Amino acid sequence: MQFDRKTPSRRRGVWVAAAIGVPALLVTALLVGQALTPSSTAPDDRNVVAADPTPSSVEQSPEESIPPAAPAPDGLAVVDYDPAPGGFPADPASMDVTPLTEGAHPTRRIAAYDAPGGRPRAFLEPTIRGVELTMPIAQRRAGWTAVLLPSANRRLAWLPPGGFETVPLRDQIVVERKVHRLTWYRAGKAVRSWEVSLGQSGQETPLGRTFILGRTPPPEEVYGGVDIYALGSVPDDPESVPSGLQGAHIGVHTWQHDGELGENTTNGCIRLTRSGQRELLAEVRPGSSVVVVDQLAAPPPTA
């Protein structure tokens, strides 16, 4: 984690840090190793299925042949907590709030491509800094699978067959910026809504589809003593955030008080009540999709 350099009463938001070389106070909050809650990444009720079935939320094109995967050079970059390498395609349905019901978990190092049969751009590994990696499946085409790319905004990575297992995802989080509302959905039905604080002017909470990457404990009492969810998204404009936050991820977290709910006061993170955050941590597994939109056409029934 990295945090604002301000006093607790004026802190604006929180990200999960990308760098290892941080002050000792923040080391316990890094998204790495034993700093995470192991049970949060592998709940007991997780059912793993084969990598080929097509989920109801992702259509499979009827192409007859599977384009071969070009060999990936050994020196290709590995997607880590730092910003992902470039060259990956934009997510064409980034603002779509249709639930993504399956995730892909690499079982070994695999290459990620820019298109079916395209160019290898980076490697994906089973974990990122010790945290199990599960990416929502966004599309299938010609035997290939597109997933939401971690450590990037509104980008897809294409995976050839093999090297990953498919994990069912039952939950989704939708955040509406204009009305400062977070809604938790299960199996496509709204369960709960909360008022939230979002990014201030120039550091707006990034729009589009992302996902819960992992959880980490808070290092200071100002964060309400509740674990934080790190998302796969990063600030849209890294130069706009304080230098200590550059290279970090957007997070979902709580705060020492609820006085700023409904306002734009963070550095891009999503801040809700302690009770709401505890409920999400207990119910929503890493890998679940998160979609940030300006506003839904109709309020969810829980609003």
N, C-alpha and C positions, 0 to 999 in steps of 0.2 A: 504494500500500500504506500502511496504517497499522499500527503495532506498539505493543505494550504499552510503557508508560513505565518499566518496571522494568529492573534490571540484567540482562545476558544470562543469568546463571545462574538467574534467577527468572522469565523471560518465560514467558507462558502460551499465546500463540497469535498468529494473524495474520489480518488481513483485508486486502483491497485497498481503498484509500481512495477516498472519493467526492469529497473536496474538492481544489481546486487549490491553495489557500493552505496549504501544509504546509512544515515545515522543509526546508532544502536537502538534508539527508541522505536524505530520503524521496522526493524528486522523481523519482529514477530508477525508483522502484517504482510510480509511478502507472499505472493501466490506461489509458494514453493515448499516442497517437502512436508515436514511435520507441522507446518503452520496451518495446514488445512484440516478440516474435519473429515477423516477418511470415509465415514459412513455416508457422507453427503454425496459422494461420487458413485456409489454402488449400492443403492437401496435394495433391501431384501426382495422386494416384489418385482425387480427388473426381470423381464423375460427377453432372452436373446433369440432372434429368429434368423433364418438364412438371409444372405445379402441380396438375393434376387427378387423376392416378391415385391409387387407394386402396391404402395399404400393408396388408400382411397383419396388422399389429398394431393397426390402427385401423379400426373398422367404419364403413361409410358407410350412413346411414339412407336409406330408399327414397323420401323425399319427392319429389313431382313438380316442384314449383316452387321457385325460389330467391328467398327474401325479398330485396327490394332494400335496398341500403345507404343509410342517411340521409346527406346531406352533412355533412362534418365542418367545424366552424367553424375559420377560420384561426388563431384564438388558442388552440386546444386544446394542452394540455401535450404535450411530447415525452418518451417514456420514455428516461431517461438512467441514469447510474450512481447517482444519488440515488434514494431510495425511490420506487417507482412511484406514480402517482396512484391514488386509491381508486375504488371502484365496479365493479371487475372481479369476476366470479363466482369462487367457490371451486372448486377442482379436485375433482370428485366421486370421483375414483379416485386421490387423492394417494398412498395407500400401496400402490398396485398395482405390482408388480415385473415385470409383462409388459414386455419390451423395446419401446421406441419406435424404430422403424426408419427414420423419415424426419424431416427437419427443414425448416423454412421459413426462407428467407433473403430479406428484402425487397430488391427491386431498385430501389426508389425510396421516398420517404416514403409510408407508407400509414396509414390510420386503423385503430385497434383498437377493437372493440365489446364490449359486455357480453353479447351474445347474437346469434344469427343474425337479422338485420333489426332489431337493438336500437339502443341509444344509443352513439354514438362517445364513448370515454372518453379517448383519448390517441392520439398519433401514434407509429409505429415507423419508424425509419430504417435504412438498410443497415448502419450502424456505430454503436457506442456508444464514444465517445471514441477514434475511430480504429480500433477493433477490429471486424472483421466479425461481424455478429449472425446467428446461426443458432439457432432455437428448436425444440425437439422438438415434433412434431405429436402431440397427445393425443387428438383426436376430429375427426370430420367429420360434419356434419349439414346437410341442406337446401342443399348446395352451398357451405357455409361451412366454414372450417377453424379449429379451436381449437388454440392453441399454449401452452406453458408461458410465463408472463409473466416477463420478467427484472426484477430489482430488487424482487422481491416473493416471499412465501412462499405456496405452495399456491394459486396463482391462475392462471386461464386468460384468454387474450385471443382473441376471435373475429375472424377475417379474412374479408372477402368475396373472391370470386374476383378474381384479377389482382393484379399488383404484387409478387409474390414468386415465387421459384423453389424447387423441392423438391430437397433434398439427401439422399442415402442416408446412414444412420447405422448402423454395424455394431457399435458398442461400447456398453456400459452399465457403470456402477459402482453397486454396492449396498453400503451401509454398515449394519452391525448395531451398535446402541448397547450392548446388554447384554453382548455378547461381544467388543466392541472389534475388529471385523473389517471389513476392506474387501475386496470381491471384484470383480475385473474380469471381465466377461463379453464374449464376442464371438459374434455370431450366436446368442445365447441359451445358449451353453455357457460354463461357468466356466473361466477360463484360469489365474488366479493369485489367491491370497488373502494378505493381510498383516495383522498386528496393528497397530492404530492407537491413538493418543491422541485423546480427544474432549473436548467441552465440560464444564467443571466445573459444580457445582451452581449453579443460577440462571442459567447461561449455556450451557445444553445445546445441543448441535448440533441444529439444527432438523430435525424429522421431515418426511417427504414427498418428492415428486418435485421436482427442480430440474435444472440442467444446467450444463455447463462453459461459462462465458461467454468466458473468454480466459486468456492466460498473461502473466506479468510476471516480470522477474528479481528476485532478492532483493537488498535494498540493504545487508545486513549479513552478516558471516560466520556469525552465530549460526543462520542459516537454512540452513546446510550448502552454500551455493554452488549450489543447484539452483533452477531456475525454479519459480514457484508458479502453480497453477491457481486463478483466481477463479471462484466459482460464481454462479449467478443468485440465490441465496438470501441473506438478510440476517438479523441476530439477531432472534429472536422478540420479545425484550424489549429494545429499544434503550437503555432507561434502566439496564439492569443491567450494561452493559459500561462500561469506563473512558471518560471523556469524549472522549479522543483517538480512540476507535474507533467512536463513534456515527456512523451514516450510512455505515458501511463494509459490505463483503460478506464472507460466509463463504469460506474458502479451503481448498484441499488443498495441503499443503506438508510439507517435511521439517524437520529440526532439527539442532543441532550434536551431539547425542548421542541414543541410543535408550533412555535410562534410564527414561523415563516412558511408554513404549508399554504399552498395556493399561490405562491410567489415565485419569481425567477431570481433565485439568489445563489445557486450553486455554480460550480465550474463545469457544469454539463451533466453531473450525476443526477440520479433520481432519488429523492429523499422522502420517506414516508414514516408513519408512526412506528413505535417500537412493537406494539402488538401486531401490526400488519406485517412488519418484517419477520417477526418470529413465525407467523403463520405461513408465510411464503417459504421460509427456510425449512419448515417441517413438512410441507406438502409438495413443493415444486422442485423437481430434480434438475441438476445441471444437465445441459444439453437442450432444455426446453427453449422454445423460440420466444423472442421478445420483439414486438413491433412498435415503433414510435411513429405516430401520425400527428397531423395538426388537429384533426377532430373527426370522430366517427359521424356517419350520416345520421345515426339515431343513437341516443344514449343507451348504454347497456341497462338491462332491467334492474341491476343492483344499484345504479347511480341514484 
